[in-house]
């Protein structure tokens, strides 16, 4: 059975990174009961901070202004790091200097999905984009950085760079993000199983698996 899972997320959202790991755990639980299941993951763009300048902005200063100071940010980071640790997700917040504008990163994923790249290649790309920002402190708003990441995942570096230097698909991605933001009204990550059942937030793998199983059994 083919099971479609739409995932609304942003690459600068730490809970989205955790949510990706928990979705993988959920898929493994579903496969234990239904080993013939084939998952079709569709990554949808979301802009956690639509006003981020095209060149990005200082990471720590943005967070302190948003959450009310250094202590609040430290507590938030500790909470997120603790949550991710149980799911094998690592964060290195102290290394991150820039909060990037993620339009180019979302365009890169959109390009792969719309051009029919292999699902494994798309999943590798998404994973690498998250780890680039949260673990390696790479600037995922930078064209050269993104082209190198795409090449690591099997794409052609020069082709990706040329695509990102243009405005190709930019309007499509922005329009899509505007549409899906109306679905994910409570924030991201936001999961849609079989176009029917939804889960908001980085819920546990067990809960996500239960939702997927229910969607599989529900009439179309």
Backbone bond lengths (Angstrom), bond angles and torsions (degrees), N, CA, C in turn:
res aa  C-N    CA-C-N  psi(-1)  N-CA   C-N-CA  omega(-1)  CA-C   N-CA-C  phi
1 X - - - 1.464 - - 1.522 110.15 -
2 X 1.319 115.99 133.68 1.452 121.04 175.96 1.529 109.44 -86.54
3 X 1.300 115.97 131.97 1.463 121.37 -179.23 1.518 108.84 -124.41
4 X 1.328 116.02 119.70 1.456 121.79 -179.42 1.525 110.06 -93.18
5 X 1.311 115.38 128.63 1.456 121.53 176.29 1.519 108.13 -124.86
6 X 1.314 116.78 117.18 1.459 121.94 174.04 1.522 108.07 -93.37
7 X 1.326 116.97 133.79 1.462 121.56 -178.89 1.521 108.79 -123.39
8 X 1.321 115.86 116.29 1.460 121.41 176.14 1.523 107.46 -94.58
9 X 1.334 116.99 121.70 1.469 118.84 -176.34 1.515 110.66 -159.60
10 X 1.335 114.56 170.02 1.460 121.32 174.23 1.522 108.08 -132.68
11 X 1.316 116.10 146.62 1.458 120.70 -173.46 1.523 114.02 -76.06
12 X 1.326 117.84 -8.86 1.464 120.57 175.19 1.529 111.10 -102.39
13 X 1.316 116.64 9.29 1.461 121.92 179.16 1.532 108.94 -96.67
14 X 1.340 119.04 111.15 1.466 119.78 -178.37 1.522 113.20 -63.68
15 X 1.327 116.72 -33.67 1.469 119.21 178.47 1.525 111.53 -69.20
16 X 1.319 117.02 -26.23 1.466 120.44 175.16 1.526 110.55 -68.62
17 X 1.330 116.10 -36.43 1.459 120.22 176.60 1.525 110.05 -64.84
18 X 1.314 116.46 -43.94 1.466 120.78 175.80 1.523 110.24 -64.43
19 X 1.317 116.12 -40.72 1.466 120.26 179.48 1.508 112.57 -60.91
20 X 1.340 116.78 -35.70 1.469 119.87 177.18 1.523 110.48 -62.46
21 X 1.337 116.76 -43.56 1.468 120.29 179.04 1.528 110.79 -64.51
22 X 1.315 116.80 -39.75 1.460 120.12 -179.76 1.521 112.02 -70.53
23 X 1.321 116.91 -31.68 1.463 119.86 174.25 1.523 110.25 -64.64
24 X 1.325 117.15 -40.98 1.470 120.80 177.60 1.525 110.22 -61.32
25 X 1.333 116.76 -40.60 1.468 120.40 177.51 1.522 110.49 -64.67
26 X 1.335 116.45 -39.82 1.461 120.80 178.48 1.520 111.31 -63.52
27 X 1.329 116.25 -42.90 1.464 119.96 179.07 1.522 110.76 -61.45
28 X 1.333 116.96 -39.16 1.468 120.53 178.21 1.522 111.05 -63.83
29 X 1.326 117.04 -38.90 1.469 120.46 178.57 1.528 111.20 -66.22
30 X 1.317 116.36 -39.71 1.469 120.14 178.31 1.523 110.18 -65.33
31 X 1.317 116.35 -41.40 1.466 120.11 -179.51 1.526 112.26 -64.77
32 X 1.315 117.29 -27.79 1.468 119.86 176.76 1.525 110.75 -62.74
33 X 1.324 116.65 -35.12 1.466 121.15 -179.61 1.525 112.08 -90.78
34 X 1.323 115.42 -32.37 1.470 120.19 -177.38 1.528 108.97 -133.24
35 X 1.313 117.19 78.50 1.480 120.92 -173.53 1.522 114.80 -63.31
36 X 1.324 118.29 -15.61 1.466 120.33 179.92 1.530 112.63 -87.59
37 X 1.320 116.87 0.43 1.459 120.63 -177.76 1.523 111.20 -65.57
38 X 1.310 115.21 138.17 1.461 121.45 174.43 1.523 107.69 -120.88
39 X 1.311 115.62 120.66 1.455 120.51 -177.70 1.528 111.06 -90.59
40 X 1.309 114.42 139.79 1.459 122.11 175.11 1.525 107.16 -119.30
41 X 1.316 116.35 97.61 1.458 120.77 -179.54 1.526 109.67 -87.02
42 X 1.308 115.11 131.68 1.464 121.51 178.87 1.524 108.08 -124.14
43 X 1.322 116.14 112.51 1.467 121.32 -176.72 1.511 109.96 -89.28
44 X 1.325 115.55 124.48 1.462 121.97 -176.90 1.523 110.37 -112.40
45 X 1.332 117.30 140.94 1.469 120.58 -174.11 1.525 113.30 -77.40
46 X 1.314 114.10 147.53 1.461 122.27 175.47 1.522 106.24 -147.98
47 X 1.319 116.21 140.92 1.462 120.25 178.67 1.518 108.80 -111.41
48 X 1.330 114.50 104.65 1.457 120.75 -177.88 1.522 110.84 -59.73
49 X 1.319 116.05 -36.08 1.459 121.76 176.38 1.522 107.97 -134.81
50 X 1.336 117.32 89.72 1.469 120.68 -175.06 1.522 113.75 -60.59
51 X 1.330 117.37 -19.21 1.461 120.46 -176.72 1.532 113.61 -90.34
52 X 1.310 117.37 6.86 1.462 119.58 177.99 1.529 109.87 -58.55
53 X 1.323 118.91 128.29 1.471 120.68 179.28 1.531 111.34 -58.33
54 X 1.311 118.37 150.66 1.462 120.89 -179.76 1.529 113.22 -53.98
55 X 1.321 117.04 -34.34 1.470 120.74 -179.53 1.525 112.36 -87.66
56 X 1.334 117.14 1.12 1.453 120.41 -177.98 1.521 111.67 87.31
57 X 1.339 116.24 -176.51 1.458 121.31 -179.71 1.529 109.05 -152.79
58 X 1.339 118.08 161.82 1.460 120.70 -179.46 1.529 111.43 -57.67
59 X 1.311 116.52 128.12 1.461 122.16 -171.72 1.529 112.84 -65.69
60 X 1.306 115.93 -56.69 1.459 120.13 -174.13 1.531 111.71 -64.92
61 X 1.317 117.03 -42.13 1.461 120.46 -179.64 1.525 110.94 -61.26
62 X 1.328 116.57 -40.80 1.465 120.17 178.24 1.524 110.88 -60.88
63 X 1.329 115.97 -47.68 1.455 120.00 -177.27 1.528 112.14 -65.34
64 X 1.319 116.87 -41.04 1.458 119.33 -179.61 1.523 111.63 -65.51
65 X 1.325 116.08 -36.32 1.459 119.60 176.96 1.527 111.19 -68.96
66 X 1.328 116.19 -36.11 1.460 120.49 -177.28 1.524 112.54 -75.39
67 X 1.339 116.54 -40.47 1.464 120.05 -172.01 1.533 114.40 -104.52
68 X 1.323 116.81 -0.82 1.453 117.84 172.41 1.509 116.77 96.30
69 X 1.304 117.73 30.87 1.445 120.08 173.42 1.508 115.54 117.66
70 X 1.342 114.54 172.56 1.459 121.35 -174.16 1.518 112.51 -64.27
71 X 1.334 117.32 -42.20 1.457 120.20 -177.42 1.524 111.30 -62.80
72 X 1.321 116.07 -42.55 1.468 120.25 179.59 1.527 110.98 -62.49
73 X 1.326 116.68 -39.40 1.464 120.43 179.64 1.522 110.36 -68.39
74 X 1.333 116.51 -41.25 1.466 119.93 178.38 1.526 110.96 -60.11
75 X 1.319 116.59 -42.78 1.466 120.84 179.40 1.525 110.91 -65.44
76 X 1.316 115.96 -41.63 1.466 120.66 178.53 1.516 111.00 -62.33
77 X 1.321 116.57 -45.76 1.464 120.48 -179.92 1.527 111.32 -62.88
78 X 1.330 116.26 -39.73 1.467 119.82 178.97 1.529 110.70 -63.96
79 X 1.319 116.20 -41.21 1.471 121.02 179.21 1.519 111.05 -63.40
80 X 1.314 115.97 -45.75 1.469 120.42 -179.05 1.528 110.46 -66.18
81 X 1.321 116.69 -42.91 1.467 120.49 -179.78 1.519 111.03 -61.92
82 X 1.329 116.74 -40.77 1.467 120.82 177.98 1.523 110.65 -63.72
83 X 1.332 116.58 -42.48 1.464 120.75 -179.89 1.522 110.96 -64.86
84 X 1.314 116.76 -41.18 1.457 119.98 -177.93 1.513 113.50 -71.78
85 X 1.322 116.50 -30.27 1.466 120.81 -176.11 1.528 111.53 -58.18
86 X 1.306 117.08 -41.00 1.465 120.69 -178.89 1.524 112.19 -66.80
87 X 1.327 116.17 -20.39 1.467 120.16 -179.07 1.527 112.01 -105.98
88 X 1.327 116.47 10.91 1.453 120.05 178.69 1.513 114.17 74.92
89 X 1.330 116.85 20.68 1.461 121.47 179.81 1.521 108.74 -103.65
90 X 1.311 115.69 126.67 1.458 119.99 -177.19 1.525 110.40 -111.23
91 X 1.317 115.43 141.21 1.462 121.70 177.03 1.522 109.30 -122.54
92 X 1.333 115.03 143.54 1.456 120.41 174.26 1.530 107.07 -128.44
93 X 1.327 115.05 68.49 1.459 120.78 -173.48 1.528 112.86 -59.20
94 X 1.321 116.39 -33.90 1.463 119.67 -175.03 1.527 112.29 -64.71
95 X 1.308 117.62 -24.33 1.468 120.83 -177.99 1.525 112.38 -82.99
96 X 1.319 117.36 -19.92 1.469 120.39 -173.56 1.525 110.34 -73.39
97 X 1.319 116.29 119.27 1.468 120.98 -179.44 1.522 112.28 -98.05
98 X 1.330 115.62 -31.96 1.472 118.76 -173.11 1.530 111.04 -125.29
99 X 1.316 114.55 140.19 1.462 120.42 169.82 1.533 105.67 -95.97
100 X 1.330 118.05 108.64 1.462 120.04 -173.10 1.528 113.11 -81.08
101 X 1.295 114.78 157.57 1.458 120.73 165.44 1.530 105.90 -78.01
102 X 1.324 118.06 127.63 1.473 120.59 -171.07 1.534 114.57 -97.08
103 X 1.326 117.37 11.05 1.466 118.92 179.68 1.523 111.21 -57.21
104 X 1.327 117.71 -46.40 1.468 119.37 -178.39 1.523 111.53 -64.86
105 X 1.310 117.38 -38.81 1.470 119.89 178.41 1.527 110.47 -63.35
106 X 1.317 116.69 -42.62 1.466 119.71 177.89 1.527 111.17 -66.85
107 X 1.318 117.06 -37.41 1.468 119.99 176.61 1.521 110.54 -62.05
108 X 1.314 116.27 -37.96 1.460 120.46 -179.45 1.527 111.08 -62.65
109 X 1.326 116.52 -43.83 1.466 120.40 177.76 1.526 110.24 -67.73
110 X 1.322 116.19 -42.30 1.469 120.44 178.23 1.532 110.44 -59.00
111 X 1.312 116.19 -42.48 1.467 121.04 178.79 1.524 110.51 -58.01
112 X 1.315 116.77 -47.83 1.455 119.86 -178.77 1.510 112.54 -63.45
113 X 1.322 116.43 -43.20 1.469 119.58 -178.38 1.525 111.08 -69.40
114 X 1.313 117.49 -41.48 1.469 120.20 -176.82 1.525 112.26 -72.90
115 X 1.338 116.69 -22.43 1.460 120.11 179.46 1.525 112.43 -96.84
116 X 1.312 116.43 6.87 1.453 120.02 174.05 1.504 116.13 75.28
117 X 1.327 117.37 28.84 1.458 119.33 175.66 1.522 110.21 -61.69
118 X 1.303 116.18 152.99 1.457 121.27 -178.73 1.531 110.86 -57.53
119 X 1.329 117.71 140.84 1.471 120.11 178.86 1.522 113.18 -53.45
120 X 1.333 116.83 -39.29 1.462 119.92 179.63 1.527 111.09 -63.74
121 X 1.325 116.52 -34.79 1.465 120.29 178.69 1.529 110.42 -69.02
122 X 1.333 116.69 -40.81 1.463 120.56 178.16 1.519 110.44 -63.76
123 X 1.330 116.51 -44.41 1.467 120.07 -179.51 1.523 110.95 -63.68
124 X 1.318 116.57 -39.25 1.464 120.09 177.67 1.526 110.70 -64.38
125 X 1.319 116.59 -39.57 1.453 121.51 179.52 1.528 111.07 -64.41
126 X 1.325 116.33 -46.84 1.470 120.47 -179.98 1.531 110.30 -61.46
127 X 1.318 116.09 -46.17 1.462 120.27 179.53 1.521 111.06 -60.90
128 X 1.322 116.05 -41.40 1.457 120.25 -177.85 1.526 111.73 -68.75
129 X 1.334 117.33 -34.76 1.457 120.36 178.20 1.533 110.99 -66.16
130 X 1.329 116.38 -42.74 1.457 119.52 177.05 1.526 111.23 -62.92
131 X 1.318 116.42 -48.20 1.461 119.65 -177.57 1.525 111.36 -66.81
132 X 1.340 116.93 -33.22 1.459 120.08 178.23 1.523 110.73 -59.73
133 X 1.323 116.05 -43.21 1.461 118.96 -178.44 1.522 112.23 -76.54
134 X 1.319 116.93 -50.63 1.461 120.20 -169.59 1.532 114.98 -87.31
135 X 1.319 118.15 -22.90 1.459 120.28 -178.51 1.528 112.91 -109.40
136 X 1.324 116.03 -37.62 1.464 119.34 -175.72 1.529 112.95 -101.12
137 X 1.339 116.25 -11.33 1.463 121.71 -178.82 1.526 111.94 59.79
138 X 1.328 116.88 33.38 1.461 121.23 174.79 1.526 109.43 -78.67
139 X 1.309 116.59 154.24 1.460 121.84 178.02 1.529 109.17 -87.00
140 X 1.320 116.77 99.17 1.465 120.31 -177.43 1.528 112.34 -83.27
141 X 1.320 115.99 14.66 1.454 120.33 169.25 1.515 111.25 -101.81
142 X 1.319 116.31 -5.66 1.457 123.06 -176.77 1.527 110.86 -89.72
143 X 1.316 116.14 132.44 1.469 120.93 -175.70 1.522 111.82 -62.16
144 X 1.322 117.61 -47.24 1.462 120.37 -178.44 1.519 111.31 -62.05
145 X 1.313 116.58 -39.88 1.471 120.74 178.27 1.518 110.76 -63.93
146 X 1.316 116.77 -45.67 1.464 120.83 -179.14 1.526 111.40 -66.15
147 X 1.326 117.13 -39.51 1.462 120.02 179.13 1.524 110.60 -64.10
148 X 1.317 116.75 -38.22 1.465 120.60 178.10 1.523 110.78 -66.96
149 X 1.312 116.56 -40.70 1.470 120.56 177.96 1.524 110.23 -62.85
150 X 1.329 116.36 -45.57 1.464 120.31 179.86 1.526 111.16 -61.44
151 X 1.324 116.61 -39.05 1.462 120.68 179.18 1.522 110.68 -64.30
152 X 1.329 117.03 -38.27 1.464 120.86 177.03 1.532 110.88 -61.38
153 X 1.329 115.81 -25.46 1.469 120.45 -177.53 1.525 112.26 -99.87
154 X 1.321 116.85 14.47 1.463 120.26 172.26 1.509 116.12 101.36
155 X 1.334 118.50 5.87 1.462 120.69 179.99 1.533 109.53 -93.08
156 X 1.315 116.08 176.18 1.457 122.19 179.52 1.521 107.90 -97.16
157 X 1.309 116.40 117.41 1.460 122.32 -171.61 1.529 112.66 -56.71
158 X 1.318 117.09 -48.54 1.461 120.24 -176.94 1.528 111.54 -66.26
159 X 1.329 116.84 -37.05 1.466 120.20 178.65 1.536 110.65 -64.80
160 X 1.326 115.83 -41.22 1.466 120.05 179.61 1.516 110.40 -65.69
161 X 1.326 117.12 -43.66 1.464 120.96 179.72 1.528 110.98 -60.15
162 X 1.330 116.48 -43.78 1.468 120.48 179.64 1.527 110.60 -63.87
163 X 1.307 116.66 -40.65 1.467 121.27 178.56 1.529 110.28 -61.68
164 X 1.324 116.74 -47.48 1.466 120.36 -176.24 1.527 112.16 -71.31
165 X 1.326 117.28 -28.28 1.464 120.34 177.06 1.524 111.67 -71.02
166 X 1.326 117.04 -21.24 1.458 121.65 176.02 1.535 108.71 -88.86
167 X 1.320 115.71 -178.29 1.463 121.11 175.54 1.527 111.48 -103.39
168 X 1.328 116.04 13.64 1.459 120.17 -176.44 1.524 111.26 -56.38
169 X 1.311 115.92 130.45 1.469 125.19 177.58 1.530 114.14 70.56
170 X 1.320 118.34 -0.06 1.465 119.45 -178.20 1.534 111.11 -61.92
171 X 1.324 117.05 -46.05 1.462 120.07 179.69 1.528 111.15 -65.26
172 X 1.334 116.55 -37.55 1.458 120.26 179.29 1.530 110.92 -63.74
173 X 1.321 116.29 -43.34 1.463 120.43 -178.76 1.522 110.60 -67.82
174 X 1.320 117.55 -41.65 1.465 120.61 177.80 1.524 111.05 -63.05
175 X 1.324 115.91 -41.91 1.468 120.25 179.10 1.524 110.97 -64.73
176 X 1.323 116.37 -42.82 1.458 120.95 178.88 1.524 110.41 -63.41
177 X 1.334 116.78 -41.92 1.460 120.70 178.93 1.520 111.10 -62.34
178 X 1.327 116.52 -38.22 1.464 120.54 179.07 1.528 110.89 -64.89
179 X 1.325 116.11 -37.32 1.465 120.18 179.31 1.523 111.52 -69.99
180 X 1.320 117.18 -46.98 1.462 119.32 -174.97 1.524 111.77 -74.09
181 X 1.342 117.40 -22.82 1.465 118.69 177.98 1.522 111.18 -64.93
182 X 1.318 116.44 -24.52 1.463 120.19 177.02 1.531 111.12 -73.24
183 X 1.330 116.10 -24.62 1.465 120.31 176.42 1.519 110.22 -78.91
184 X 1.331 115.38 -45.87 1.464 120.75 -176.12 1.525 110.36 -88.94
185 X 1.318 114.98 56.57 1.465 119.77 -174.36 1.525 112.09 -66.34
186 X 1.322 117.66 -24.83 1.461 120.98 -179.82 1.521 112.33 -93.66
187 X 1.318 116.90 6.57 1.452 120.53 178.39 1.512 113.39 106.50
188 X 1.314 114.79 -177.26 1.457 122.01 -176.38 1.533 109.88 -123.41
189 X 1.349 115.57 157.69 1.460 128.69 4.96 1.525 111.74 -71.82
190 X 1.316 114.50 156.47 1.459 121.88 179.89 1.524 106.67 -137.59
191 X 1.318 116.26 126.65 1.464 121.50 -173.92 1.529 110.15 -115.61
192 X 1.325 115.99 138.91 1.466 121.78 177.04 1.521 107.64 -125.30
193 X 1.319 116.63 115.44 1.462 121.95 -177.66 1.523 110.32 -98.38
194 X 1.321 115.12 123.00 1.459 122.26 177.44 1.535 112.67 55.95
195 X 1.338 116.21 29.74 1.473 122.33 179.17 1.522 112.17 61.27
196 X 1.348 117.24 18.13 1.462 119.51 -174.62 1.520 113.36 -126.92
197 X 1.310 117.62 -54.84 1.460 121.18 -174.60 1.521 110.85 -104.86
198 X 1.314 116.31 142.92 1.457 120.70 -175.91 1.529 111.99 -122.85
199 X 1.320 113.82 153.77 1.462 121.88 174.23 1.523 107.01 -135.53
200 X 1.320 116.51 129.10 1.449 121.58 -179.94 1.525 110.04 -106.62
201 X 1.324 116.58 132.62 1.452 121.25 177.94 1.519 112.80 93.56
202 X 1.333 114.95 168.20 1.468 121.15 -179.68 1.521 109.73 -82.45
203 X 1.316 114.95 69.68 1.458 121.01 -179.37 1.534 110.00 -71.68
204 X 1.321 115.65 169.05 1.464 120.03 -177.38 1.529 111.19 -67.54
205 X 1.321 114.93 159.01 1.454 119.81 176.11 1.514 111.91 -60.56
206 X 1.329 116.79 -34.91 1.468 120.97 179.12 1.519 110.46 -63.65
207 X 1.331 116.60 -45.45 1.465 119.49 179.70 1.524 111.34 -66.15
208 X 1.326 116.28 -42.53 1.457 119.22 178.66 1.527 111.21 -62.80
209 X 1.323 116.36 -40.57 1.464 120.12 178.73 1.520 110.95 -62.79
210 X 1.330 116.75 -41.64 1.464 120.60 179.45 1.528 110.75 -61.92
211 X 1.330 116.11 -39.75 1.463 120.01 178.62 1.518 111.03 -66.18
212 X 1.327 116.35 -42.46 1.462 120.17 179.50 1.528 110.51 -63.57
213 X 1.319 117.21 -44.01 1.465 121.02 179.03 1.520 111.20 -62.32
214 X 1.314 116.13 -40.04 1.461 119.70 177.69 1.518 110.90 -64.68
215 X 1.327 117.00 -41.53 1.460 120.98 178.64 1.522 111.24 -64.47
216 X 1.318 116.89 -35.30 1.455 121.02 178.91 1.525 111.88 -65.47
217 X 1.327 115.81 -30.83 1.453 121.03 -177.74 1.522 113.12 -90.52
218 X 1.326 116.37 -16.40 1.468 120.38 -177.64 1.518 110.46 -75.08
219 X 1.333 117.21 146.88 1.468 119.40 177.13 1.515 111.00 -68.72
220 X 1.314 115.93 147.25 1.462 120.42 -178.86 1.517 111.15 -68.31
